Amino acid sequence: MVRTVVVHDEELLRSALVQLLRSDDTLEVTSLCPGSQEPTGEELPADVCVVDGEYLHAPGDVRGPRLRDAYGDRLVVLTTARRPGVLRRAFDAGALGLVDKNAPVQRLLTAVHTVAKGERFLDETLTVALLQGAEMPLTTRELSVLSLAAQGAPIAEIAARLHLSRGTVRNYMATAIRKVGARNRVDAIRIVQSAGWT
């Protein structure tokens, strides 16, 4: 039996994933609601952890690192090709399994069994997106400026929080807008968030 734990914020989707995985008689499936309790390896021992990529990489959230600490590389991350940043961060964090949310059921089951053996599973529909995720055009500083702008921070606040001058913040903002091919700050924020880079 492959012990599998499903971690998902939304009850309906978590329950559906549990039922889907239980259709395979060789899987022993449990679930964890992220809001109820943080995972540790001792509380929910598992050979594989199936987790939504958005949960694993929420910016500024400590839950993702705790999950990685508890289950290590035995993660099967669910994501889409439209979010290359999320995909790239999951890969870089060492997750062994990457499955497209639009994949057939059998692909998820195959991924769980593959990861349980300690082998990598990369859904073929995600390979191009994974390469695109490596091409994130912004520097860390430019991304920080855009992230704070996305939270509604004005230029003066961004400058104070990052210990920069207002002119430097404007320069970073202009460079970021140009690099992502955006029309303005709002468009740049949309592009960066859509790609999952923040």
Secondary structure, 3 states (H helix, E strand, C coil): CEEEEEECCCHHHHHHHHHHHHCCCCEEEEEECCCCCCCCCCCCCCCEEEEEHHHHCCCCCCHHHHHHHHHCCCEEEEECCCCHHHHHHHHHCCCCEEEECCCCHHHHHHHHHHHHCCCCEECHHHHHHHHHHCCCCCCHHHHHHHHHHHCCCCHHHHHHHHCCCHHHHHHHHHHHHHHCCCCCHHHHHHHHHHHCCC
